């Protein structure tokens, strides 16, 4: 799983290229999924390695900076496990 540093680094690059209304809430959203003990609930899928991106969008949407950061976290997990790990394997 990508650690907090990776998630925050991705968030920093994202925020440099996109307008974020509330940067602090965005950062809170970025780390929130990994604070929860039950990763299946916090990642909207069975594991953090297979987050439910569509499920999150259907249930939460991108209605504020917190959710934008949360979704970016889920997307980063998806790409890490399904693109990056495959490339180096």
N, C-alpha and C positions, 0 to 999 in steps of 0.2 A: 504494500500500500504506500502511495506517496505520502511522505510525512508533512507536518505543518509547514515546514520551510518551503517545500515544493509548491504546496497549495498557495501560500502567501506570495511566492515568486510569480506564479502564474497570474494571481490576482493583480500584482503590481504591473506586470506587462499589459494585462487586459485594461486596467484603469488608466494607463498612459495612452491607450488608443481608443477609449470609449468614455463617454461622460457618465460619471457616477454621481447620483444626487447626494448620497450620504456615505462617505468613504468608511467611516467607523462601522456602520451597520453592515456594509458590504463585507468588510473584513470579518465581522462576527459571523456572517452567513458562510463565509469560506471555511471557517474552522468548525462550525456547529455540527456537521454530520459525524465527525470523528469523536466528539465529546460524548455522544450517546453510547451507552453500553450495547444496546440492541441494534447492531448494524443493519439488520434486515428492515427495521422500521425507519432508521435515519437515512438509509440509502435507497429506500423505496424499491428494493429488490432483495433477493435471497442473500446476497453477500455484497460487500463493498466493491468486489471485483466485477459485479454485474448490476450496477445501479439502474433503477427504473427511471430513466430520463423522461419518458412519456408519462409515466404515472405521476411523477412530480409535477410536470406541467399541467396535467389534468386536475390534480388535487390542489396545487398551490399557485401555479402560474408565476409569472415574473412581474409581480405587482409593486415591488419596492426594492431598494438596494440590498436588503437582507436576502431576499429570495434570489436576486441576481447572483449574489455571492454563493449562496447555497447551490444553485444550479451549476455554477462554474466549478464548484467542488465536485459535484457528481460527474460532470463532463470530464474533468481532469482524471478522476478515477477510471472512468470508462476508457479513455484514450490510453492511460498508463497500462492498464491490464490487457487491452484488446489491440493495441497498435504497438506501443513501445516494447513490451515484454516479448511479443511475437517476433519483433525485428531482431532482438538480441539473443533470442533462443536458438 
